Amino acid sequence: MEQTPQPTTSVSENYHSLTQEERRNIIIKQLLARYPPPETDRAFPRNPTIPSSSISSSDSQSQDTPDDRIGNVQWCICQCCIKMPTQVESVCCQEIEEVQACIPDRKKCITEADMFCSQIATEQTAQLMSTMLHLESLPVVDADNNR
């Protein structure tokens, strides 16, 4: 007597015969096997920290109430700041240690530094920044221009 071959089921047929929960468990096991557990993860062996200089300057800024710098320059130390429309923009160069280090001796403001005058306060730089910040005037949007 010869045995008739039994039809074999493929892996995909077996997978489709499983319930949704069983499929989900299989996928979770595969993902867990592929990625290491957090204790062996070497992505950030040393977490970056905030420098203490940034903390001290942000502490002095946070002492102000949210809107008390907007519309006035009483907070300005260098006496060159102008009124700004937002709290974020209302910062004096003397309040930022990294900028303070670039201010020349016997000068009170970063705008008096040669580097500022030669590299930052040029027409080309102003035009580039205006373009990057989308401050240049854009064409009027209307139905005729956008066909």
C-alpha positions as CSV (number, residue, x, y, z in Angstrom):
1,M,0.0,0.0,0.0
2,E,1.3,3.3,-1.0
3,Q,0.8,6.3,1.2
4,T,-0.7,9.3,-0.5
5,P,1.3,12.5,0.3
6,Q,-0.4,14.8,2.7
7,P,-0.7,18.3,1.5
8,T,1.6,20.6,3.5
9,T,0.5,24.0,4.6
10,S,2.8,26.9,3.9
11,V,4.0,29.3,6.5
12,S,1.7,32.1,5.2
13,E,-1.3,29.8,5.4
14,N,-0.4,29.0,9.0
15,Y,0.1,32.6,9.8
16,H,-3.3,33.6,8.3
17,S,-5.0,30.8,10.4
18,L,-3.8,32.5,13.6
19,T,-5.9,34.9,15.5
20,Q,-5.1,38.6,15.6
21,E,-3.8,38.3,19.1
22,E,-1.5,35.4,18.2
23,R,-0.1,37.4,15.2
24,R,0.4,40.4,17.5
25,N,2.4,38.3,20.0
26,I,4.6,36.9,17.2
27,I,5.4,40.4,15.9
28,I,6.2,41.6,19.4
29,K,8.5,38.7,20.0
30,Q,10.3,39.4,16.7
31,L,10.7,43.1,17.5
32,L,12.0,42.4,21.0
33,A,14.5,39.9,19.6
34,R,15.7,42.4,17.0
35,Y,16.3,45.3,19.4
36,P,18.4,45.1,22.6
37,P,16.8,45.9,26.0
38,P,17.5,49.4,27.3
39,E,20.1,48.4,29.9
40,T,22.4,47.1,27.1
41,D,21.6,50.0,24.7
42,R,24.8,52.0,23.9
43,A,23.1,54.8,22.1
44,F,23.9,57.5,24.7
45,P,26.6,56.1,27.1
46,R,26.9,59.6,28.6
47,N,23.8,61.7,28.5
48,P,24.5,65.3,27.5
49,T,24.1,67.9,30.2
50,I,23.2,71.5,30.2
51,P,26.2,73.7,30.9
52,S,26.0,75.6,34.2
53,S,26.4,79.0,32.3
54,S,23.2,78.3,30.4
55,I,21.4,77.5,33.6
56,S,22.5,80.7,35.3
57,S,21.5,82.9,32.4
58,S,18.2,81.2,32.0
59,D,17.5,81.6,35.7
60,S,18.0,85.3,35.6
61,Q,15.6,85.5,32.6
62,S,13.0,83.4,34.3
63,Q,12.9,85.7,37.3
64,D,11.1,88.3,35.1
65,T,7.4,88.0,34.8
66,P,6.4,86.8,31.4
67,D,5.6,90.1,29.7
68,D,7.6,92.7,31.7
69,R,10.3,93.1,28.9
70,I,7.9,93.6,26.0
71,G,7.6,97.3,24.9
72,N,10.4,98.7,27.1
73,V,14.2,98.5,27.5
74,Q,14.5,98.9,31.2
75,W,16.0,95.4,31.3
76,C,18.9,96.4,28.9
77,I,22.4,96.5,30.5
78,C,24.4,97.7,27.5
79,Q,22.0,100.7,26.8
80,C,21.9,99.7,23.1
81,C,18.9,97.4,23.0
82,I,15.6,98.4,21.4
83,K,12.0,97.5,22.2
84,M,11.1,94.1,20.8
85,P,7.7,92.6,20.2
86,T,8.3,89.3,22.0
87,Q,9.8,88.2,25.3
88,V,12.2,85.8,23.5
89,E,13.7,88.6,21.5
90,S,14.1,90.9,24.5
91,V,17.5,89.8,25.6
92,C,20.6,92.0,26.2
93,C,24.0,90.9,24.8
94,Q,25.4,91.4,28.4
95,E,23.0,88.6,29.6
96,I,24.6,85.9,27.5
97,E,28.0,84.8,28.7
98,E,29.1,83.5,25.2
99,V,28.3,86.9,23.7
100,Q,29.8,88.8,26.6
101,A,33.1,87.1,25.9
102,C,33.2,88.6,22.4
103,I,32.6,92.2,23.6
104,P,35.9,94.1,23.3
105,D,37.4,95.7,26.4
106,R,36.1,99.1,27.3
107,K,33.1,98.6,25.1
108,K,29.6,98.1,26.4
109,C,27.8,96.3,23.6
110,I,28.5,93.5,21.0
111,T,27.4,95.9,18.3
112,E,30.7,97.9,19.0
113,A,32.9,94.8,18.2
114,D,34.8,94.9,14.9
115,M,33.6,91.4,14.2
116,F,30.0,92.5,14.4
117,C,30.5,95.5,12.2
118,S,32.5,93.6,9.5
119,Q,30.7,90.3,9.4
120,I,27.2,90.7,10.8
121,A,26.0,94.3,10.2
122,T,26.6,94.2,6.4
123,E,24.0,94.7,3.8
124,Q,24.7,91.3,2.3
125,T,24.2,89.6,5.7
126,A,21.0,91.5,6.3
127,Q,19.7,90.6,2.9
128,L,20.6,86.9,3.5
129,M,18.9,86.8,6.9
130,S,15.9,88.6,5.5
131,T,15.6,86.0,2.8
132,M,16.2,83.1,5.2
133,L,13.5,84.4,7.6
134,H,11.1,85.2,4.8
135,L,11.0,88.9,5.7
136,E,11.3,90.0,2.1
137,S,8.1,91.1,0.4
138,L,6.5,88.3,-1.4
139,P,4.1,88.6,-4.4
140,V,0.5,89.1,-3.6
141,V,-1.4,85.8,-3.8
142,D,-4.5,85.9,-5.9
143,A,-6.4,83.6,-8.2
144,D,-4.9,85.1,-11.4
145,N,-1.3,84.5,-10.2
146,N,-1.9,81.0,-9.1
147,R,-3.5,79.3,-12.1
